């Protein structure tokens, strides 16, 4: 088994996190880092420490370069690394502008090197299962996505690069791309219209943003991100409205959730594949009263009803039971996160070894999420 040599450009908290989890892999060795010099060198448990990232990408020992720097540096570094014959795992977002993202795509095509972007949430087992459910059509169409992300700002001083939109791109680009990408993966749809709004705390800090995205098959998604509170209030929820189900997922790194769905035996069997699935209630549809109209409303139009089918948006489904349940991963957030970053690196390695392998997150996927982020930022 070949052991792939990895170099990490950018060795702050996340760079150290990647090092910690990748060193647990039998087929990977982190052999070098490039650091700006802002971090204490006693924190570096590694032999090769470069202070110029060009030296790292020209290190002939390195197979894969991981780029973990502020977003405005991504395009230059990724293109240089590929031209130096290195495969690349690029931190999200792929870039901060359309032009830079297109340059990365062009360089990949010219060099033939393998590159993907660290949208690691695609590797989360909960998200993977709902992607599969969407592809199978088991729950019908995904009609609405609502993301509410309340993040802490205690670690983000006013002079932190996160607030500098020339460096970060702003919240929707630096952070929102995760959730644009999740909605793209869950729905399999393409955006057609994008709108954005925002609030500034002051001249330096745009701390609350929102976007609405309309997709080509009818999905409407709403995204709200606030970096304006203490860590105690940090919370992320992802609400999914399918024809046959209502789903609530908790955590920006999804860990648990709940679902209520109209099912038949086949659909019920598919729900059992969701990690940690537990049924909390199930009822025959014939025994449940539809309370959508109050008493005295009058008779419904019998011409659009059927005892055999349940209709959503004019489409009939053969379902006979209402099921509610919960799902949850057994690991901690750190463990799930760590396994996701291991999975994406192993995915890159599979692609290196087999060009026909399909990456779970392609550079084109990352570009699509970035374009939604760019448009929503321009329109706000």
Buried (B, 14 or more C-beta within 10 A) or exposed (E): EEEBBBBBBBBBEBBBBBBBBBEEBEEBBBBBBBBEEEBEEEEBEBEBBBEEBEEBBBBEEBBBBBBBBBBBBBBBBBBBBBEBBBBBBBBBBBBBBEEBBEBBBEBBEEBEBBBBBBBBBBBBBBBBBBBEBBEEEBBBBBBBBBBBBBBBBEEBEEEBBBBBBEBBBBBBBBBBBBBBBBBBBBBEBEBEEBBBEBEEBEEEBBBBBBBBBBBEEEBBBBBBBBBBBEEEEBEBBBBBBBBBBBBBBBBBBBBBBBBBBBBBEEBBEBBEEBBBBEEEEEEEEEEEEEEEEEEEEEEEEEEEEEEEEBEBEEEEBEBBBBBBBBBBBEBEEEEBBBBBBBBBBBBBBBBBEEEEBEBBBBBEBBBBBBBBBBBBBEBB
